[in-house]
Amino acid sequence: MALNKDILGADLYSRANNYNEVDITDLEAARLAFWKNIAEGIIEHFKTNGVLTVPGLGLIAGSVAVTGNSITGKLS
């Protein structure tokens, strides 16, 4: 599956909702935890849904054309 704004958006919405209506004693720590949680959601979405395709033909390395087969793989 390719990257999907609906899936990512729903996940980020859910993650953000976890920080609503909670008591915060240390605002800076809460902000840091919030953004780490959001970043984790984005990274996980890329790792789960991102696909990298490298063409085997049409690339240039210096003045030499690259040959070979295309490679498709998951991000890790």
VENSUL-V515707 format. One line per field, one symbol per residue. phi: phi as a letter, one per 40 degrees, with the letter a starting at -180 (. if undefined). psi: psi as a letter, one per 30 degrees, with the letter a starting at -180 (. if undefined). burial: b if it has 24 or more other C-alpha atoms within 12 Angstrom, else e. Layout:
phi: ???
psi: ???
burial: ???
//
This chain:
phi: .cdbccccccccccccccbcfbcbcbcccccccdccccccccccccccbcbbbbccbgcbbgbbccbhccbbaccb
psi: klkjeeeeeeeeeeeeffgkhkkkejeeeeeeeeeeeeeeeeeeeeeefkkkkjkflflkjcgkkklallkkllk.
burial: eeeeeeebeeebeeeeeeeeeeeeeeeeeeeeebeeebeebbeebeeeeeeeeeeeeeeeeeeeeeeeeeeeeeee
//
